[in-house]
Amino acid sequence: MLRTGAAKAVQEIQRTKPPAPHQSDDSKFGRTRSDLAPLASSFAPGRVSIIVPCYNNEDFVGEAIESALAQTWRDVEVIVVDDGSIDRSSEVISGYSDRVRCVPQRQKGASAARNNGLSVASGEFIQFLDADDVLLPHSVNRRLEVLVDSEADAVFGDLDFGDDRLESIISSSCHAEWPSADPLAYLIRNNIYTEGPLHKRARLFEIGGFDEGLPCSQEFNLHIRLFLHGARFEYLQEVVARAREHSGPSRINNAPWYLEDPDLHLRIVDFHHQLVTGVDGELLTPAVREAFAFWLWSRGVIAGRTGAFDVARMYFRRAKDFAWPLRPGGSPLFRLTHALLGPFPALWLLYQKQRALTAINPRRQGRSG
């Protein structure tokens, strides 16, 4: 019965037509800032500038600021960029005016906010912190030790993900497979979150900071461009920050891209594929090709587990252009089903599981199965 039901699901998926390509101006991709270094007001060796972009985060921005001010490394400046908030965020931020520099801007998005913060930062080192997340007290100090000892350009650590109160840890990121024989493939396959790295400011200036034209995956893009410009990454196997997993209109990763812009990540992968081959075609190793395939495959799974099977099919087909078979992610049961029956039956079972869990607890809707 399992095979028969899965086979019927695959037949139904194969009869659907892929969505029409989204009409958008991808010329906006690659919009970085060449003016960052000239705008920097001063330079203080040994100082760490913690940059906090904030948009409508009145409930959490104070906690983010407190965590930045509580760092055991004392030479820290905190810069909060208010991205046109219309709630009480600016009022909360102004309460720290004697200890925090506030940079207001009209709403341009998180990447532009981070770049504006970077343009006024005086620190030799840069830490980015989202307004609804927190740094652990020794976060900066521990990574700075590694940064100096290893002569790396960026040192990244792990993150814990919790509920709104950060009292219950839901999941954690772990990069135990680093160092990798192919660092570029690792950076493509394994997302290093924004709070993860402590950066040398000079390297960020070299590449023009964040790409302000990308609607998502900005930290993914930043780390790839840093690597392509010769930056060296090191890993500290410690949790350095805690991030909230919650819904809200200000969080870009909650937008249903598979409905609003189904081929968004196809274009993003093509853009980064061109970045890599434009620097050196020999960088496109089998491991890098598999990493791009995994990126596409995982987006297909995200779409398919909500029932958007036509979008999933589109992403699976594009993944096969890069590498196939590949090492799937997910639970052991999902990986086993994927290996025995293929991606569509595994995805159909995941979708049925998601529907059952949502029926039992509607608050689980949209979470990973």
VOTORRO-965503 format. One line per 2 residues: their letters; for each residue x, y, z of N, C-alpha, C. Coordinates in steps of 0.02 Angstrom, whole numbers, plus 50000, padded with zeros to 5 digits. Example, Ala and Ser with C-alpha at 12.3 -4.5 7.8 and 13.67 -1.06 7.14 Angstrom:
<pts>
as = 50660,49716,50390,50615,49775,50390,50660,49835,50390  50642,49888,50354,50684,49947,50357,50645,50002,50394
</pts>
This chain:
<pts>
ml = 50041,49940,50000,50000,50000,50000,50043,50063,50000  50100,50061,50036,50142,50119,50040,50170,50136,49971
rt = 50196,50086,49937,50224,50098,49871,50170,50121,49821  50110,50089,49826,50056,50107,49780,50035,50179,49791
ga = 50025,50200,49853,50005,50268,49868,50057,50318,49846  50121,50302,49858,50174,50347,49838,50178,50352,49762
ak = 50169,50294,49728,50172,50294,49655,50117,50337,49625  50057,50333,49655,50002,50374,49631,50017,50448,49641
av = 50048,50463,49698,50066,50533,49711,50116,50558,49660  50165,50516,49643,50215,50536,49593,50182,50548,49526
qe = 50135,50503,49506,50101,50511,49443,50062,50577,49441  50030,50594,49498,49993,50656,49501,50040,50716,49495
iq = 50098,50712,49528,50147,50765,49524,50172,50774,49453  50184,50719,49419,50212,50722,49352,50162,50750,49302
rt = 50097,50748,49318,50048,50775,49273,50041,50851,49280  50066,50878,49335,50060,50950,49346,50112,50987,49305
kp = 50096,51049,49288,50142,51090,49251,50182,51134,49298  50245,51144,49283,50284,51188,49327,50257,51259,49323
pa = 50265,51298,49376,50240,51366,49376,50275,51410,49325  50240,51460,49302,50271,51506,49255,50327,51544,49290
ph = 50382,51558,49255,50437,51595,49287,50414,51662,49313  50440,51681,49371,50423,51745,49401,50459,51800,49363
qs = 50422,51852,49345,50452,51908,49310,50482,51956,49360  50547,51959,49362,50579,52005,49409,50643,52030,49378
dd = 50669,52083,49407,50730,52114,49382,50789,52087,49421  50821,52034,49395,50877,52004,49430,50941,52046,49422
sk = 50936,52102,49384,50995,52146,49380,51008,52178,49448  50959,52175,49494,50969,52201,49561,51018,52158,49601
fg = 51026,52094,49582,51075,52051,49615,51144,52082,49603  51185,52078,49655,51253,52104,49647,51259,52177,49664
rt = 51212,52205,49702,51213,52276,49719,51249,52285,49785  51315,52293,49783,51355,52303,49843,51377,52375,49847
rs = 51412,52393,49901,51431,52462,49915,51506,52472,49908  51525,52511,49858,51596,52525,49848,51619,52584,49890
dl = 51572,52618,49924,51588,52679,49962,51596,52667,50036  51595,52604,50058,51596,52591,50130,51659,52616,50164
ap = 51717,52599,50137,51780,52617,50169,51789,52693,50174  51777,52731,50120,51785,52804,50126,51739,52836,50177
la = 51679,52805,50190,51632,52833,50238,51651,52819,50310  51692,52767,50321,51710,52748,50390,51744,52807,50425
ss = 51717,52825,50483,51738,52886,50517,51807,52879,50550  51821,52821,50578,51884,52813,50615,51901,52739,50618
fa = 51959,52725,50647,51980,52656,50653,52014,52647,50721  51989,52599,50760,52017,52585,50826,52041,52513,50829
pg = 52106,52501,50827,52132,52433,50830,52107,52397,50893  52086,52334,50884,52062,52294,50940,51989,52304,50957
rv = 51958,52355,50931,51888,52367,50947,51843,52322,50905  51787,52301,50934,51736,52261,50899,51673,52303,50893
si = 51651,52313,50832,51588,52348,50819,51533,52297,50810  51481,52300,50852,51424,52255,50847,51367,52294,50813
iv = 51346,52271,50755,51297,52306,50714,51230,52270,50717  51178,52306,50738,51112,52277,50749,51062,52311,50703
pc = 51041,52279,50648,50987,52308,50607,50920,52293,50641  50876,52343,50642,50812,52335,50679,50754,52360,50637
yn = 50704,52317,50629,50642,52339,50598,50584,52310,50639  50547,52354,50672,50488,52334,50710,50501,52276,50758
ne = 50552,52284,50800,50569,52233,50849,50569,52261,50919  50516,52298,50936,50512,52330,51002,50516,52280,51059
df = 50492,52219,51048,50491,52169,51102,50559,52140,51117  50605,52141,51068,50668,52104,51077,50731,52145,51069
vg = 50727,52205,51038,50789,52241,51023,50826,52261,51086  50790,52275,51140,50824,52292,51203,50866,52234,51229
ea = 50841,52173,51222,50879,52115,51245,50941,52105,51201  50934,52117,51135,50992,52112,51090,51045,52162,51110
ie = 51025,52224,51124,51073,52276,51144,51106,52257,51210  51067,52234,51258,51096,52214,51322,51148,52160,51314
sa = 51135,52112,51270,51183,52057,51259,51247,52083,51227  51241,52134,51185,51300,52164,51153,51341,52202,51205
la = 51307,52239,51248,51342,52278,51299,51373,52234,51353  51349,52173,51361,51372,52128,51414,51431,52086,51393
qt = 51462,52099,51336,51518,52059,51314,51578,52066,51361  51612,52010,51373,51670,52012,51417,51729,52048,51384
wr = 51730,52052,51317,51779,52094,51283,51754,52166,51289  51790,52208,51324,51764,52272,51344,51766,52326,51289
dv = 51813,52321,51242,51818,52373,51191,51768,52358,51135  51705,52374,51149,51650,52360,51103,51610,52423,51091
ev = 51592,52435,51029,51543,52487,51015,51481,52454,50984  51423,52477,51003,51360,52449,50980,51325,52500,50935
iv = 51311,52479,50874,51278,52523,50825,51211,52491,50807  51157,52526,50819,51090,52501,50802,51063,52542,50744
vd = 51047,52509,50689,51020,52544,50630,50945,52531,50628  50907,52584,50639,50834,52579,50638,50810,52585,50566
dg = 50785,52529,50540,50766,52526,50469,50694,52549,50459  50679,52611,50479,50613,52638,50469,50558,52606,50510
si = 50574,52585,50571,50524,52553,50613,50465,52600,50627  50405,52570,50631,50345,52609,50645,50314,52588,50713
dr = 50348,52544,50749,50325,52526,50816,50366,52567,50867  50376,52541,50927,50412,52576,50979,50487,52561,50980
ss = 50513,52532,50926,50584,52513,50925,50629,52573,50937  50615,52630,50904,50658,52688,50911,50658,52714,50982
ev = 50601,52709,51016,50596,52729,51086,50638,52685,51130  50637,52619,51117,50678,52572,51156,50752,52587,51145
is = 50770,52597,51082,50840,52609,51065,50865,52673,51097  50824,52725,51096,50844,52790,51124,50858,52786,51199
gy = 50829,52736,51232,50843,52726,51303,50915,52707,51317  50951,52687,51265,51022,52669,51272,51067,52721,51239
sd = 51042,52781,51228,51077,52830,51187,51146,52848,51215  51156,52840,51281,51222,52855,51309,51273,52800,51298
rv = 51250,52741,51278,51295,52685,51268,51293,52654,51198  51245,52676,51158,51234,52647,51092,51228,52702,51040
rc = 51256,52690,50982,51248,52737,50927,51189,52715,50885  51139,52759,50877,51080,52743,50836,51086,52777,50768
vp = 51077,52739,50715,51080,52765,50647,51012,52754,50615  50970,52805,50609,50905,52796,50576,50911,52797,50500
qr = 50868,52760,50467,50865,52762,50394,50793,52747,50374  50774,52770,50314,50710,52749,50288,50715,52675,50270
qk = 50659,52640,50269,50660,52568,50263,50691,52546,50196  50747,52510,50202,50783,52485,50143,50798,52411,50149
ga = 50785,52381,50207,50800,52310,50216,50860,52299,50260  50868,52237,50283,50921,52220,50330,50990,52228,50301
sa = 51000,52210,50238,51067,52215,50208,51090,52288,50205  51046,52332,50184,51063,52403,50181,51077,52430,50252
ar = 51038,52406,50301,51048,52428,50370,51117,52405,50395  51134,52343,50381,51200,52318,50402,51256,52358,50369
nn = 51248,52373,50304,51299,52411,50269,51305,52482,50297  51249,52513,50314,51252,52580,50343,51287,52578,50411
gl = 51274,52526,50450,51310,52518,50513,51384,52508,50501  51401,52469,50452,51470,52456,50435,51506,52520,50414
sv = 51470,52564,50379,51501,52626,50354,51520,52674,50410  51490,52668,50469,51508,52713,50524,51545,52677,50579
as = 51558,52613,50571,51592,52574,50623,51665,52594,50629  51690,52597,50690,51760,52614,50701,51802,52553,50720
ge = 51770,52495,50731,51806,52437,50754,51848,52403,50701  51901,52371,50724,51942,52330,50679,51905,52266,50660
fi = 51859,52246,50703,51821,52184,50693,51747,52200,50694  51709,52158,50659,51637,52171,50651,51597,52109,50671
qf = 51545,52121,50711,51497,52069,50730,51427,52094,50710  51391,52053,50671,51322,52069,50654,51276,52031,50701
ld = 51222,52065,50722,51175,52036,50769,51104,52058,50751  51060,52011,50736,50991,52029,50721,50957,52053,50785
ad = 50907,52097,50777,50877,52131,50833,50835,52086,50878  50819,52026,50854,50780,51980,50896,50821,51922,50922
dv = 50887,51927,50917,50932,51875,50940,50979,51902,50993  51018,51858,51025,51064,51880,51077,51131,51845,51070
ll = 51183,51881,51090,51250,51853,51094,51262,51826,51165  51298,51771,51170,51319,51747,51236,51377,51791,51261
ph = 51386,51798,51326,51434,51847,51353,51506,51839,51328  51530,51777,51319,51599,51767,51298,51606,51761,51222
sv = 51552,51774,51187,51549,51762,51115,51605,51798,51077  51610,51863,51086,51660,51902,51050,51731,51883,51072
nr = 51741,51878,51137,51808,51865,51164,51836,51799,51138  51796,51746,51139,51820,51680,51119,51837,51678,51045
rl = 51796,51708,51004,51812,51707,50932,51869,51753,50914  51876,51807,50952,51932,51853,50940,51998,51819,50955
ev = 52000,51777,51007,52060,51739,51023,52080,51695,50964  52032,51660,50935,52046,51616,50878,52066,51658,50817
lv = 52033,51714,50807,52046,51757,50750,52119,51781,50750  52142,51801,50809,52210,51827,50815,52261,51770,50809
ds = 52248,51715,50843,52296,51659,50843,52302,51626,50775  52247,51622,50739,52247,51585,50675,52261,51629,50615
ea = 52261,51695,50625,52267,51743,50569,52213,51733,50516  52155,51710,50538,52098,51703,50493,52066,51771,50481
da = 52020,51773,50432,51984,51835,50417,51914,51834,50448  51889,51775,50465,51824,51769,50498,51824,51704,50539
vf = 51798,51708,50599,51791,51649,50642,51718,51642,50659  51689,51584,50643,51618,51574,50656,51607,51519,50708
gd = 51552,51527,50744,51532,51478,50794,51462,51452,50781  51434,51417,50829,51368,51386,50821,51314,51430,50853
ld = 51251,51416,50834,51193,51450,50861,51144,51401,50891  51111,51421,50945,51053,51386,50971,50991,51423,50948
fg = 50938,51385,50931,50875,51415,50910,50822,51398,50962  50787,51449,50985,50738,51439,51038,50672,51473,51024
dd = 50628,51470,51074,50563,51503,51068,50572,51577,51082  50516,51614,51086,50520,51686,51095,50555,51706,51160
rl = 50549,51664,51212,50582,51679,51276,50653,51653,51278  50673,51615,51228,50740,51584,51226,50751,51538,51286
es = 50697,51512,51314,50702,51467,51371,50705,51394,51349  50676,51379,51292,50674,51310,51267,50711,51307,51200
ii = 50765,51268,51197,50805,51262,51137,50771,51212,51090  50754,51236,51030,50720,51194,50981,50769,51156,50939
ss = 50823,51189,50918,50874,51157,50876,50939,51195,50883  50991,51168,50854,51057,51200,50855,51091,51190,50789
sc = 51133,51238,50771,51176,51230,50713,51243,51204,50738  51272,51160,50700,51337,51131,50719,51378,51120,50656
ha = 51440,51142,50657,51483,51137,50599,51543,51092,50614  51528,51035,50645,51581,50990,50667,51621,50961,50609
ew = 51593,50964,50547,51630,50937,50489,51684,50985,50465  51686,51044,50492,51739,51091,50474,51802,51075,50514
ps = 51863,51079,50487,51879,51105,50420,51863,51055,50365  51845,51082,50308,51825,51041,50252,51880,51038,50200
ad = 51884,50982,50165,51932,50976,50110,51915,51025,50054  51851,51044,50049,51829,51092,49998,51788,51146,50034
pl = 51820,51198,50059,51785,51249,50099,51727,51282,50061  51735,51294,49996,51682,51326,49957,51620,51282,49956
ay = 51629,51217,49945,51572,51171,49946,51538,51171,50014  51577,51175,50066,51549,51177,50134,51507,51239,50144
li = 51532,51297,50123,51496,51360,50132,51431,51360,50093  51429,51327,50036,51368,51325,49996,51317,51278,50028
rn = 51340,51221,50050,51295,51170,50077,51271,51185,50148  51312,51217,50188,51297,51228,50259,51292,51303,50272
ni = 51232,51326,50286,51223,51397,50297,51254,51418,50364  51299,51467,50361,51327,51497,50421,51285,51560,50435
yt = 51250,51561,50490,51203,51614,50503,51238,51681,50517  51201,51734,50510,51229,51802,50513,51269,51814,50577
eg = 51243,51790,50634,51277,51802,50698,51338,51757,50708  51345,51706,50666,51398,51657,50676,51469,51684,50674
pl = 51486,51724,50623,51556,51746,50616,51572,51812,50651  51634,51817,50673,51665,51881,50690,51713,51896,50632
hk = 51704,51955,50601,51740,51972,50539,51795,52023,50551  51845,52021,50508,51890,52077,50501,51856,52130,50457
ra = 51853,52191,50481,51817,52243,50445,51846,52254,50375  51912,52251,50368,51944,52265,50304,51919,52218,50249
rl = 51908,52155,50266,51884,52106,50217,51813,52124,50194  51772,52147,50240,51703,52166,50221,51704,52227,50176
fe = 51749,52274,50189,51756,52332,50144,51776,52311,50074  51822,52262,50070,51847,52241,50005,51792,52217,49958
ig = 51741,52184,49986,51688,52156,49943,51625,52200,49942  51627,52258,49974,51570,52303,49972,51513,52284,50018
gf = 51528,52245,50071,51477,52227,50119,51425,52180,50092  51364,52186,50119,51309,52142,50098,51282,52164,50030
de = 51257,52115,49993,51223,52129,49930,51153,52154,49945  51140,52217,49931,51075,52248,49947,51021,52231,49896
gl = 51038,52196,49843,50989,52178,49792,50958,52110,49801  50987,52069,49845,50960,52002,49856,50901,52004,49905
pc = 50845,51972,49889,50788,51971,49934,50795,51922,49992  50842,51876,49987,50854,51826,50040,50924,51797,50030
sq = 50944,51753,50076,51010,51719,50071,51068,51768,50071  51060,51824,50105,51112,51875,50103,51177,51853,50137
ef = 51171,51817,50194,51233,51795,50227,51267,51740,50188  51227,51697,50155,51254,51646,50110,51296,51679,50056
nl = 51269,51731,50026,51304,51767,49973,51367,51801,50001  51362,51832,50060,51419,51867,50089,51477,51820,50100
hi = 51464,51761,50128,51518,51715,50144,51550,51686,50081  51510,51673,50030,51538,51648,49967,51583,51701,49936
rl = 51560,51764,49934,51600,51816,49904,51665,51828,49944  51660,51824,50010,51721,51830,50050,51771,51776,50032
fl = 51747,51714,50026,51792,51659,50008,51823,51671,49939  51782,51691,49891,51806,51702,49823,51857,51759,49819
hg = 51856,51803,49869,51905,51857,49872,51965,51839,49916  51970,51776,49935,52030,51753,49971,52025,51752,50046
ar = 51966,51765,50073,51959,51765,50146,51965,51694,50174  51996,51689,50232,52006,51625,50265,51959,51619,50325
fe = 51922,51564,50329,51875,51552,50383,51903,51502,50433  51889,51513,50497,51904,51465,50549,51840,51453,50590
yl = 51839,51397,50626,51779,51377,50663,51794,51368,50736  51753,51397,50779,51755,51386,50851,51695,51344,50870
qe = 51708,51283,50894,51653,51237,50909,51622,51254,50976  51589,51310,50978,51553,51333,51037,51491,51371,51013
vv = 51438,51371,51054,51379,51412,51040,51396,51484,51057  51386,51529,51009,51405,51599,51018,51343,51645,51021
ar = 51285,51620,51000,51225,51662,50999,51163,51618,51004  51108,51650,51024,51043,51616,51025,50995,51656,50981
ar = 50960,51620,50938,50914,51651,50891,50844,51627,50904  50796,51670,50890,50726,51652,50899,50696,51624,50835
eh = 50659,51570,50843,50619,51543,50787,50547,51563,50800  50525,51614,50765,50457,51636,50775,50432,51668,50710
sg = 50366,51674,50705,50335,51704,50647,50327,51779,50659  50325,51815,50604,50315,51887,50609,50324,51919,50541
ps = 50289,51975,50527,50292,52006,50461,50359,52035,50445  50402,52046,50495,50467,52076,50483,50519,52025,50465
ri = 50502,51960,50467,50552,51908,50454,50545,51883,50383  50596,51895,50343,50592,51880,50272,50587,51806,50259
nn = 50616,51764,50304,50616,51692,50290,50548,51660,50303  50498,51700,50324,50431,51672,50331,50387,51684,50270
ap = 50413,51721,50221,50375,51734,50160,50369,51670,50120  50310,51652,50095,50301,51591,50056,50327,51600,49985
wy = 50393,51598,49977,50423,51610,49912,50400,51560,49860  50384,51498,49881,50364,51446,49833,50295,51461,49804
le = 50259,51509,49832,50196,51531,49804,50204,51599,49769  50240,51645,49800,50246,51713,49774,50298,51718,49718
dp = 50351,51681,49724,50407,51686,49675,50440,51617,49670  50406,51569,49636,50428,51499,49640,50499,51486,49617
dl = 50523,51524,49568,50590,51508,49543,50644,51554,49573  50628,51585,49630,50676,51630,49662,50743,51597,49674
hl = 50743,51537,49705,50806,51505,49723,50840,51474,49662  50804,51461,49609,50837,51441,49546,50881,51499,49522
ri = 50854,51559,49524,50892,51617,49502,50951,51631,49549  50940,51622,49614,50994,51634,49662,51051,51585,49652
vd = 51035,51521,49640,51088,51472,49628,51124,51487,49563  51087,51504,49510,51119,51521,49446,51165,51581,49454
fh = 51144,51630,49494,51184,51690,49506,51250,51672,49540  51246,51629,49591,51307,51610,49627,51350,51561,49587
hq = 51319,51521,49546,51357,51478,49501,51399,51521,49454  51370,51575,49429,51407,51620,49385,51462,51657,49424
lv = 51449,51674,49487,51501,51705,49528,51562,51659,49534  51550,51596,49548,51604,51548,49558,51643,51538,49493
tg = 51607,51523,49439,51642,51509,49375,51675,51571,49348  51648,51630,49365,51679,51692,49341,51746,51705,49373
vd = 51757,51679,49434,51821,51687,49468,51871,51635,49443  51849,51572,49441,51893,51517,49420,51850,51456,49408
ge = 51846,51434,49345,51806,51376,49328,51827,51313,49365  51891,51309,49385,51915,51250,49420,51887,51245,49491
ll = 51857,51300,49516,51825,51297,49582,51761,51256,49581  51734,51244,49522,51673,51205,49516,51689,51131,49519
tp = 51711,51109,49577,51729,51040,49589,51667,50997,49594  51674,50930,49592,51615,50887,49604,51581,50902,49670
av = 51620,50918,49722,51590,50933,49787,51550,50998,49784  51574,51047,49747,51538,51110,49740,51474,51100,49699
re = 51478,51059,49647,51418,51044,49607,51366,51009,49650  51388,50962,49692,51341,50928,49736,51312,50976,49787
af = 51352,51024,49811,51326,51073,49859,51271,51116,49828  51281,51137,49766,51228,51175,49731,51166,51131,49722
af = 51177,51067,49705,51121,51022,49697,51083,51014,49762  51120,51009,49818,51087,51002,49883,51047,51064,49900
wl = 51073,51123,49884,51037,51186,49896,50969,51184,49860  50971,51164,49796,50909,51160,49756,50862,51106,49783
ws = 50890,51048,49797,50850,50992,49824,50815,51013,49888  50850,51046,49934,50821,51064,49998,50765,51114,49989
rg = 50771,51160,49940,50716,51206,49927,50656,51169,49897  50670,51118,49858,50615,51077,49833,50578,51042,49889
vi = 50614,51019,49939,50583,50986,49996,50541,51036,50036  50567,51097,50045,50529,51149,50081,50463,51162,50046
ag = 50464,51167,49980,50403,51179,49943,50357,51119,49945  50385,51059,49936,50344,50999,49931,50310,50979,49995
rt = 50341,50994,50051,50310,50973,50114,50248,51014,50131  50237,51069,50093,50176,51108,50101,50125,51090,50047
ga = 50142,51043,50002,50097,51023,49949,50111,51056,49883  50163,51099,49878,50180,51131,49815,50225,51084,49775
fd = 50196,51028,49752,50235,50976,49719,50262,50999,49650  50226,51043,49617,50249,51066,49552,50314,51106,49560
va = 50318,51146,49613,50379,51183,49626,50435,51135,49646  50419,51085,49686,50469,51036,49707,50499,51000,49646
rm = 50456,50981,49600,50480,50947,49540,50529,50991,49501  50513,51055,49495,50557,51102,49460,50626,51104,49492
yf = 50628,51105,49559,50692,51109,49594,50730,51043,49591  50696,50987,49595,50730,50923,49590,50761,50915,49521
rr = 50725,50935,49469,50752,50929,49401,50815,50972,49392  50813,51033,49420,50871,51077,49414,50929,51049,49455
ak = 50915,51019,49513,50968,50989,49553,51004,50934,49515  50967,50897,49475,50997,50842,49436,51045,50869,49383
df = 51037,50931,49363,51084,50961,49315,51152,50972,49346  51154,50977,49412,51218,50988,49447,51249,50923,49470
aw = 51211,50881,49503,51238,50818,49529,51180,50774,49552  51185,50708,49538,51134,50661,49561,51162,50591,49555
pl = 51151,50548,49604,51116,50560,49668,51158,50602,49715  51126,50628,49766,51162,50668,49816,51144,50643,49886
rp = 51179,50670,49934,51167,50650,50004,51110,50693,50032  51051,50665,50040,50995,50706,50065,51003,50721,50139
gg = 50970,50774,50161,50966,50789,50231,50901,50762,50260  50884,50783,50321,50822,50761,50352,50832,50705,50401
sp = 50776,50679,50424,50777,50625,50474,50802,50560,50443  50825,50512,50484,50846,50447,50457,50792,50413,50416
lf = 50729,50417,50438,50675,50386,50400,50666,50418,50332  50671,50485,50330,50664,50520,50266,50722,50501,50220
rl = 50783,50498,50246,50840,50480,50204,50834,50409,50178  50809,50364,50220,50800,50294,50199,50748,50290,50144
th = 50691,50323,50153,50639,50323,50103,50664,50354,50038  50702,50407,50044,50730,50441,49985,50776,50393,49947
al = 50816,50355,49983,50863,50309,49951,50827,50250,49918  50774,50225,49951,50740,50165,49925,50689,50181,49870
lg = 50652,50236,49879,50596,50250,49834,50607,50311,49789  50656,50354,49807,50667,50414,49767,50639,50475,49801
pf = 50653,50535,49774,50634,50597,49808,50559,50609,49813  50521,50593,49760,50450,50609,49761,50410,50566,49811
pa = 50420,50500,49813,50386,50462,49865,50405,50484,49935  50469,50499,49946,50491,50522,50012,50458,50588,50029
lw = 50452,50632,49979,50421,50696,49990,50346,50689,50003  50314,50644,49968,50242,50633,49977,50229,50608,50049
ll = 50270,50563,50073,50263,50538,50142,50275,50594,50192  50324,50636,50178,50338,50692,50223,50278,50740,50225
yq = 50248,50751,50167,50189,50794,50162,50131,50766,50203  50120,50700,50197,50066,50668,50235,50079,50673,50311
kq = 50142,50665,50329,50160,50672,50400,50147,50743,50423  50166,50792,50382,50156,50862,50400,50081,50877,50409
ra = 50040,50851,50364,49967,50861,50369,49939,50830,50433  49963,50771,50450,49939,50738,50510,49958,50776,50572
lt = 50021,50800,50575,50044,50838,50633,50006,50904,50640  49993,50936,50582,49956,50999,50583,49885,50989,50607
ai = 49854,50933,50587,49786,50918,50609,49783,50908,50684  49836,50878,50711,49838,50867,50784,49853,50933,50820
np = 49900,50971,50793,49920,51034,50824,49929,51087,50770  49878,51129,50757,49881,51178,50703,49940,51226,50709
rr = 49968,51235,50769,50025,51281,50777,50088,51255,50744  50089,51191,50726,50148,51163,50693,50150,51180,50620
qg = 50097,51211,50592,50095,51223,50520,50154,51264,50498  50187,51241,50445,50243,51277,50417,50310,51255,50444
rs = 50311,51216,50498,50376,51192,50524,50399,51131,50485  50462,51117,50493,50491,51059,50460,50461,50995,50488
g = 50451,50945,50441,50426,50881,50465,50480,50834,50483
</pts>
